[in-house]
Amino acid sequence: MEKPLRAGHAVNVFNPCGDIRCRKLKDRNVAVFAIVQTPPGALTPPEVTMVESDGVMHVTVTPPCVKGPGQPRVDLTVFVPSGAPLNFATVDGLVEARGSEPVVIETESGQVNARVSGPLSVTTQSGAVNVMVRTSERWSQPVDIRTVTGDIHLRLPRYADVRARMRSAGRVSCDYSTRVEQAQSSHIKQVASRISEACRSTRGWWGRLIGRTLHPARPVHTVSLYSDRGRIDLLKHFPDWQGGEEREQ
């Protein structure tokens, strides 16, 4: 299934029955490949549709699948042109995304794996979020990740100029110099301290870490990582000069 996408139009993919994997195309088309598993006795096999409306190409799996054994499953691989804003939504399916365009991901319990160099927004209930910002240049794009119980693992370039805000009742660790403030409540006092060494962890209280790399000549962008009870890791990775990309530390 393939359709042309006009310049400046976005791609919206909703798959309540399985995974979404995003890949790139050099032309201006959107191509969708679906693996449909329909057990014997399924009343209504899922259907994949592509409809363009109001500047958005909608890729939708209908009807929504009911959780449980013996239910249909649909896994999508979506090929999109570079530069198109992307919106992905699943229920419990995996989401894989990469690219330099704005990406928005929503899932209930599906895992999110993303390698991006543009703006990113992720919202989950219990799904784990693993993100690497990949660029050989100095990076300055907003990232907003919010979960309830899911863990957040984010790697930024070594030269990222960001103000990071993190909040979780679980463990929080950071490779950047940070200032720690405990959130106000009726039974917990507010605590503020300057962490001069990287990679200090906090456990067991509802708190917030605020970190900023010191490059005042360049604009500072915001990274927001919020989890009610999940673990948060904000780490650095370093450029691979032979490959021209970032590598993990």
Secondary structure as the mmCIF struct_conf table of DSSP 4:
data_model
#
loop_
_struct_conf.conf_type_id
_struct_conf.id
_struct_conf.beg_label_comp_id
_struct_conf.beg_label_asym_id
_struct_conf.beg_label_seq_id
_struct_conf.end_label_comp_id
_struct_conf.end_label_asym_id
_struct_conf.end_label_seq_id
STRN STRN1 GLU A 2 PRO A 4
TURN_TY1_P TURN_TY1_P1 ALA A 7 GLY A 8
STRN STRN2 ALA A 10 ASN A 15
TURN_TY1_P TURN_TY1_P2 PRO A 16 CYS A 17
BEND BEND1 GLY A 18 GLY A 18
STRN STRN3 ILE A 20 LEU A 25
BEND BEND2 LYS A 26 ARG A 28
STRN STRN4 ASN A 29 GLN A 37
TURN_TY1_P TURN_TY1_P3 PRO A 40 GLY A 41
BEND BEND3 LEU A 43 THR A 44
STRN STRN5 GLU A 47 SER A 53
TURN_TY1_P TURN_TY1_P4 ASP A 54 GLY A 55
STRN STRN6 VAL A 56 THR A 62
BEND BEND4 PRO A 63 PRO A 63
HELX_LH_PP_P HELX_LH_PP_P1 PRO A 64 VAL A 66
BEND BEND5 LYS A 67 GLY A 68
TURN_TY1_P TURN_TY1_P5 PRO A 69 GLY A 70
STRN STRN7 ARG A 73 PRO A 81
TURN_TY1_P TURN_TY1_P6 SER A 82 GLY A 83
STRN STRN8 LEU A 86 THR A 90
BEND BEND6 VAL A 91 GLY A 93
STRN STRN9 VAL A 95 GLY A 99
BEND BEND7 SER A 100 GLU A 101
STRN STRN10 VAL A 103 THR A 107
BEND BEND8 GLU A 108 SER A 109
STRN STRN11 VAL A 112 VAL A 116
BEND BEND9 SER A 117 GLY A 118
STRN STRN12 LEU A 120 THR A 124
BEND BEND10 GLN A 125 SER A 126
STRN STRN13 VAL A 129 VAL A 133
BEND BEND11 SER A 136 GLU A 137
STRN STRN14 VAL A 143 THR A 147
BEND BEND12 VAL A 148 THR A 149
STRN STRN15 ILE A 152 PRO A 157
TURN_TY1_P TURN_TY1_P7 ARG A 158 TYR A 159
STRN STRN16 VAL A 162 SER A 168
BEND BEND13 ALA A 169 GLY A 170
STRN STRN17 VAL A 172 CYS A 174
BEND BEND14 ASP A 175 TYR A 176
STRN STRN18 THR A 178 GLN A 182
HELX_LH_PP_P HELX_LH_PP_P2 ALA A 183 GLN A 184
BEND BEND15 SER A 186 ILE A 188
STRN STRN19 ALA A 192 ILE A 195
BEND BEND16 GLU A 197 ALA A 198
STRN STRN20 THR A 202 THR A 202
BEND BEND17 GLY A 204 TRP A 205
STRN STRN21 GLY A 207 ARG A 212
TURN_TY1_P TURN_TY1_P8 PRO A 216 ALA A 217
BEND BEND18 ARG A 218 ARG A 218
STRN STRN22 HIS A 221 SER A 227
BEND BEND19 ASP A 228 GLY A 230
STRN STRN23 ILE A 232 ASP A 240
TURN_TY1_P TURN_TY1_P9 TRP A 241 GLY A 244
STRN STRN24 GLU A 245 GLU A 248
#
